[in-house]
Amino acid sequence: GAELMLICSNVSPQSLGGIDRSAHDLNELGDLAARHGVRVGFEALAWGRHVNDYRDAWEIVRRANHERIGLILDSFHTLARRSPVEPIASIPGDRIELVQLADAPQLDMDVLSWSRHFRNFPGQGDLPVADFLRAVEATGYAGPLSLEIFNDQFRSGSAKRVAVDGLRSLIQLADQTARLNDPAKA
């Protein structure tokens, strides 16, 4: 019954690179997805071997040119690499399948460990998540926002308290993004 399948960029040292190769593979995957009635979203992991930037992932999706293949944007993967967010605004919103949000404290460590243990809700870290979301909103994207939080303290805490905190962070992020879009609301 799933409608969307998420595919991340490869991290294997044996993986083959190449934007054209990846686009060809995603196009074939799109044909399989169509037969099963699902969509596929492609996401660039910040530690991906060949694709670790949303701009490359978007180029692969664009070249795949398949109605069942779209892009997944993740604030952590984008902002942890200090990738510019402004180019996001040029991606057609209907080609974005899902947007994942997370913040994190600025830490000097490998990005995989940072991602797996120290993500937190928007507004609880040092990453410019509101700038990221502002760029996403400029695309016309109207789909879901997902909080993708990997955090050891959250895992051991009260699920209800974490959920309430997550909702609070989304409301605060929406307010912050609205102020960025209209400084008169500040």
Buried (B, 14 or more C-beta within 10 A) or exposed (E): EEEBBBBBBBBEEEEEEEBEEBBBBBBEBBEEBBEEEBBBBBBBBBBBBBBBBBBBBBBBBBBBEBEBBBBBBBBBBBBBBEBEBEEBBEBEBEBBBBBBBBBBEEBEEEBEEBBEBBBBBBBBBEBBBBBBBBBBBBBEBEBEBBBBBBBEEBEEEEEEEBEEBBEEBBEBBBEBBBBBEEEEEE
